[in-house]
């Protein structure tokens, strides 16, 4: 059995090395990443309490770097969210019950007062008529019926978190414990994947890296009240050099030695970088509805800084607005367009958009100072919807920092630099 295992490792190593320097077959790489993503998802889903539920991790191959798997942290922190929600839900139910009782009581009081007013007015009218006909000259005393007493509860419908301080402290302790356990489980899942299953990804060079990272989501925050600090979100990345794994498969490294070479980074600070913010704002302005000649961007692109790689932006572009079956295209400054013509125009704009986007990546990307030697600027663009269009749902633009530097120094013309921007469909 040992001989068979060794033979398997050697065969895989030879296959890996033989294809490592060849032209990448994108279809095979896509297939390998899909399979590997499924394995990683399974490894992270082996615990019902602490690990996430959601879509599989997203795997991407980047020429000159290797492979990156990203995991959305809004899936990872479902356990924390569930615990916080259970407490909030109980408090909400209590508040709704109290509100309902108060509303019923108030309606009952209003009904009783209306009935009492009607009875009083009727009694006064009868007394007046009777006094006219029978009791002239006498004093008539009218006693109106007393309205019923309705007990309106005095209820504070706001959730009093301070009154439940002990319960909240217990919850916070459980969440902290759950986070610690989750980090251990995720750490183990990442290590197991890199050591035991990363050979599923073929065509990688010895100098390539495999990076697993959780992806930040600033809109997903946990807090216990208006004045409470958000619960710290765990963040983990693991990076392995492909050559180290090749050495492990060839028997040159033990499993423990390979594990020691995997670089783990926990709770990395998500520092905002002004030049990266500025680049995103430049794209938003350039492709705003007032200025664009193709598709438009409605919000500032988000970015993720990945150590060793550079920066990855995520952009969503749109092409039109619908109004009663007709379309308005800001990029063409045209309105009242049929769906057929709309799709035709959207398809025609695609080549122009790609060309202009490459140009703006070069022009504005050269202002980014945070990129270091060997880093890349990568932009993932989610395309506008178009059922009859031939372009893909998502495209990626990637350019090396060296290209941006050469353009800034005048060593490359704009057209030469644009030709070095890699487009991946």
QUIHU-V43338 format. One record per pair of residues at least 12 apart in sequence whose ideal C-beta (glycine too) atoms are under 7 Angstrom apart, sorted by the first residue. I is the first residue (numbers start at 1). J is the second residue. D is the distance in Angstrom with one decimal. If there is no record, write none. Layout:
i=I j=J d=D
i=I j=J d=D
//
This chain:
i=9 j=249 d=4.3
i=9 j=250 d=6.7
i=10 j=250 d=7.0
i=12 j=199 d=5.3
i=12 j=249 d=6.3
i=13 j=246 d=5.7
i=13 j=249 d=5.1
i=13 j=250 d=5.5
i=15 j=202 d=6.9
i=16 j=199 d=6.8
i=16 j=202 d=6.4
i=16 j=204 d=6.8
i=16 j=246 d=6.6
i=19 j=202 d=5.8
i=19 j=203 d=4.7
i=20 j=203 d=6.6
i=20 j=204 d=6.0
i=20 j=205 d=4.3
i=20 j=206 d=6.5
i=21 j=205 d=6.5
i=24 j=61 d=7.0
i=24 j=203 d=5.5
i=25 j=203 d=6.7
i=28 j=202 d=6.5
i=28 j=203 d=6.8
i=29 j=61 d=5.1
i=29 j=203 d=6.0
i=32 j=200 d=6.0
i=32 j=201 d=4.8
i=32 j=202 d=5.6
i=33 j=59 d=3.6
i=33 j=61 d=6.6
i=33 j=67 d=6.9
i=33 j=201 d=6.7
i=35 j=200 d=5.7
i=36 j=59 d=6.1
i=36 j=197 d=6.7
i=36 j=200 d=4.8
i=36 j=201 d=5.4
i=37 j=56 d=4.5
i=37 j=57 d=5.0
i=37 j=59 d=4.8
i=37 j=69 d=6.6
i=38 j=56 d=5.8
i=39 j=193 d=6.6
i=39 j=197 d=5.0
i=39 j=200 d=6.8
i=40 j=57 d=5.1
i=40 j=69 d=6.1
i=40 j=193 d=5.1
i=41 j=56 d=4.2
i=41 j=57 d=6.1
i=43 j=189 d=4.2
i=43 j=192 d=5.7
i=43 j=193 d=5.6
i=44 j=186 d=6.7
i=44 j=189 d=4.8
i=47 j=185 d=5.5
i=49 j=79 d=6.3
i=50 j=79 d=5.6
i=50 j=178 d=5.9
i=50 j=181 d=5.2
i=50 j=182 d=4.3
i=50 j=185 d=5.5
i=51 j=182 d=6.8
i=51 j=185 d=5.9
i=52 j=75 d=3.9
i=52 j=76 d=4.5
i=52 j=78 d=5.6
i=53 j=75 d=6.6
i=53 j=78 d=6.0
i=54 j=72 d=6.8
i=54 j=75 d=3.3
i=57 j=69 d=4.6
i=57 j=70 d=6.4
i=57 j=71 d=4.7
i=58 j=70 d=5.0
i=62 j=309 d=7.0
i=62 j=376 d=6.9
i=62 j=378 d=6.8
i=62 j=398 d=6.4
i=63 j=422 d=6.5
i=64 j=400 d=7.0
i=65 j=208 d=6.9
i=65 j=209 d=6.3
i=65 j=309 d=5.3
i=65 j=376 d=6.7
i=66 j=204 d=6.2
i=66 j=208 d=3.4
i=66 j=209 d=4.1
i=66 j=210 d=5.7
i=66 j=211 d=7.0
i=66 j=242 d=6.6
i=67 j=201 d=5.9
i=67 j=204 d=7.0
i=67 j=210 d=5.0
i=68 j=211 d=4.7
i=68 j=213 d=6.9
i=68 j=306 d=6.9
i=68 j=309 d=6.9
i=69 j=212 d=4.8
i=70 j=213 d=5.7
i=70 j=215 d=4.6
i=71 j=214 d=5.1
i=71 j=215 d=6.3
i=72 j=215 d=5.3
i=72 j=217 d=6.3
i=73 j=214 d=4.9
i=73 j=215 d=6.1
i=73 j=216 d=6.4
i=73 j=217 d=5.3
i=73 j=220 d=6.7
i=73 j=233 d=6.0
i=74 j=217 d=4.9
i=74 j=220 d=4.4
i=76 j=214 d=6.1
i=77 j=220 d=6.9
i=77 j=233 d=6.2
i=79 j=178 d=5.5
i=79 j=182 d=6.8
i=80 j=175 d=5.2
i=80 j=178 d=6.6
i=80 j=222 d=5.7
i=80 j=231 d=6.5
i=81 j=222 d=6.8
i=83 j=171 d=6.3
i=83 j=174 d=6.5
i=83 j=175 d=6.0
i=84 j=222 d=5.8
i=87 j=171 d=6.0
i=91 j=159 d=4.3
i=95 j=157 d=4.7
i=95 j=159 d=6.3
i=98 j=155 d=4.0
i=98 j=157 d=5.5
i=99 j=157 d=5.2
i=101 j=153 d=5.7
i=102 j=152 d=6.6
i=102 j=153 d=5.8
i=102 j=155 d=5.5
i=105 j=150 d=6.0
i=105 j=151 d=6.7
i=105 j=152 d=4.4
i=105 j=153 d=6.3
i=106 j=152 d=6.1
i=108 j=150 d=5.0
i=109 j=150 d=4.0
i=109 j=152 d=6.2
i=112 j=147 d=5.1
i=112 j=148 d=4.7
i=112 j=150 d=5.9
i=113 j=147 d=5.6
i=116 j=145 d=6.1
i=116 j=147 d=3.6
i=119 j=144 d=6.8
i=119 j=145 d=4.8
i=120 j=144 d=3.7
i=120 j=145 d=6.8
i=123 j=142 d=5.6
i=123 j=144 d=5.7
i=124 j=142 d=5.6
i=127 j=140 d=5.2
i=127 j=142 d=4.4
i=161 j=224 d=6.3
i=161 j=225 d=4.4
i=168 j=224 d=5.7
i=175 j=231 d=6.3
i=179 j=234 d=5.4
i=182 j=234 d=6.5
i=183 j=234 d=5.4
i=183 j=236 d=6.6
i=183 j=266 d=6.8
i=186 j=236 d=5.6
i=187 j=236 d=6.7
i=187 j=264 d=6.6
i=190 j=212 d=5.0
i=190 j=238 d=4.1
i=191 j=238 d=6.9
i=191 j=259 d=5.9
i=191 j=262 d=6.2
i=193 j=212 d=7.0
i=194 j=210 d=6.3
i=194 j=238 d=6.4
i=194 j=240 d=4.6
i=194 j=262 d=5.8
i=195 j=255 d=6.2
i=195 j=258 d=5.8
i=195 j=259 d=6.6
i=198 j=210 d=5.4
i=198 j=240 d=6.9
i=198 j=245 d=5.7
i=199 j=245 d=7.0
i=199 j=249 d=6.6
i=204 j=242 d=4.8
i=205 j=242 d=6.6
i=206 j=242 d=5.5
i=206 j=243 d=3.8
i=206 j=246 d=6.0
i=207 j=243 d=6.9
i=208 j=242 d=4.6
i=209 j=239 d=5.7
i=209 j=240 d=6.7
i=209 j=241 d=5.8
i=209 j=242 d=6.8
i=209 j=308 d=6.7
i=210 j=240 d=5.1
i=210 j=242 d=6.6
i=211 j=237 d=6.5
i=211 j=239 d=4.8
i=211 j=306 d=6.8
i=212 j=237 d=6.5
i=212 j=238 d=4.7
i=213 j=237 d=3.9
i=213 j=306 d=6.6
i=214 j=235 d=5.4
i=214 j=236 d=5.5
i=215 j=304 d=6.2
i=216 j=235 d=7.0
i=216 j=270 d=5.4
i=216 j=304 d=6.6
i=234 j=267 d=6.5
i=235 j=266 d=7.0
i=235 j=267 d=5.3
i=235 j=268 d=5.7
i=236 j=264 d=7.0
i=236 j=266 d=5.4
i=237 j=265 d=4.8
i=237 j=268 d=6.9
i=238 j=262 d=5.7
i=238 j=264 d=5.2
i=239 j=263 d=4.4
i=239 j=308 d=6.6
i=240 j=262 d=4.9
i=244 j=258 d=5.9
i=244 j=261 d=4.8
i=245 j=258 d=6.8
i=273 j=305 d=7.0
i=273 j=370 d=4.8
i=275 j=367 d=6.5
i=275 j=368 d=5.1
i=275 j=369 d=5.1
i=275 j=370 d=5.5
i=276 j=303 d=5.5
i=276 j=311 d=5.8
i=276 j=368 d=6.5
i=276 j=370 d=5.9
i=278 j=367 d=6.9
i=279 j=364 d=5.6
i=279 j=365 d=6.7
i=279 j=367 d=6.6
i=279 j=368 d=5.5
i=280 j=300 d=5.0
i=280 j=301 d=4.5
i=280 j=303 d=6.2
i=280 j=313 d=6.5
i=281 j=300 d=6.0
i=282 j=364 d=4.4
i=283 j=297 d=6.4
i=283 j=301 d=5.7
i=283 j=315 d=6.8
i=283 j=360 d=6.8
i=284 j=297 d=5.2
i=284 j=300 d=4.9
i=284 j=301 d=6.8
i=286 j=360 d=5.7
i=287 j=317 d=6.9
i=289 j=330 d=4.1
i=292 j=330 d=6.4
i=292 j=331 d=4.9
i=293 j=331 d=5.5
i=294 j=331 d=4.8
i=294 j=349 d=4.4
i=294 j=352 d=5.3
i=294 j=353 d=3.9
i=294 j=356 d=6.4
i=295 j=317 d=4.0
i=295 j=318 d=6.3
i=295 j=319 d=5.1
i=295 j=331 d=6.2
i=295 j=349 d=6.5
i=295 j=353 d=5.4
i=295 j=384 d=5.6
i=296 j=317 d=6.7
i=296 j=318 d=5.6
i=296 j=330 d=5.4
i=296 j=331 d=6.3
i=297 j=315 d=6.3
i=297 j=317 d=5.9
i=298 j=318 d=6.3
i=301 j=313 d=4.7
i=301 j=314 d=6.2
i=301 j=315 d=4.4
i=302 j=314 d=5.1
i=309 j=375 d=6.7
i=309 j=376 d=6.1
i=310 j=371 d=5.5
i=310 j=375 d=3.5
i=310 j=376 d=4.3
i=310 j=377 d=6.0
i=310 j=378 d=6.8
i=311 j=371 d=7.0
i=311 j=377 d=6.0
i=312 j=378 d=4.6
i=312 j=380 d=6.7
i=313 j=379 d=4.5
i=313 j=380 d=7.0
i=314 j=380 d=5.2
i=315 j=379 d=6.0
i=315 j=380 d=6.9
i=315 j=381 d=4.9
i=315 j=382 d=7.0
i=316 j=382 d=4.6
i=317 j=381 d=6.0
i=317 j=383 d=6.3
i=317 j=384 d=5.5
i=318 j=384 d=5.1
i=319 j=331 d=6.9
i=319 j=346 d=4.7
i=319 j=349 d=7.0
i=319 j=384 d=4.0
i=320 j=342 d=5.7
i=326 j=338 d=6.8
i=327 j=339 d=6.8
i=327 j=342 d=4.2
i=329 j=342 d=6.8
i=329 j=345 d=6.0
i=331 j=349 d=6.2
i=332 j=345 d=6.1
i=343 j=386 d=5.5
i=343 j=388 d=4.6
i=343 j=389 d=6.1
i=346 j=384 d=6.4
i=346 j=386 d=4.8
i=346 j=389 d=5.8
i=347 j=386 d=6.9
i=347 j=389 d=4.6
i=347 j=390 d=6.5
i=350 j=391 d=4.9
i=354 j=423 d=6.6
i=357 j=397 d=6.4
i=358 j=397 d=6.7
i=358 j=418 d=4.5
i=358 j=421 d=4.5
i=359 j=414 d=6.6
i=359 j=418 d=5.9
i=361 j=377 d=6.8
i=361 j=379 d=6.7
i=361 j=397 d=5.8
i=361 j=399 d=5.9
i=361 j=421 d=5.9
i=362 j=404 d=6.9
i=362 j=407 d=5.5
i=362 j=414 d=6.3
i=362 j=417 d=4.5
i=362 j=418 d=5.9
i=362 j=421 d=6.9
i=365 j=377 d=5.0
i=365 j=399 d=6.4
i=365 j=404 d=5.0
i=366 j=404 d=4.6
i=366 j=407 d=5.6
i=366 j=408 d=4.5
i=371 j=401 d=4.3
i=373 j=401 d=6.6
i=375 j=401 d=4.8
i=376 j=398 d=5.6
i=376 j=399 d=6.7
i=376 j=400 d=5.7
i=376 j=401 d=6.8
i=377 j=399 d=5.3
i=377 j=404 d=7.0
i=378 j=396 d=6.5
i=378 j=398 d=4.7
i=379 j=396 d=7.0
i=379 j=397 d=4.6
i=380 j=394 d=6.4
i=380 j=396 d=5.2
i=381 j=394 d=6.7
i=381 j=395 d=5.1
i=382 j=394 d=5.4
i=383 j=395 d=6.5
i=392 j=425 d=4.7
i=395 j=423 d=6.5
i=395 j=424 d=6.7
i=395 j=425 d=5.6
i=396 j=424 d=4.2
i=397 j=421 d=5.7
i=397 j=423 d=6.1
i=398 j=422 d=4.5
i=399 j=420 d=6.5
i=399 j=421 d=4.7
i=403 j=417 d=5.5
i=403 j=420 d=4.7
//
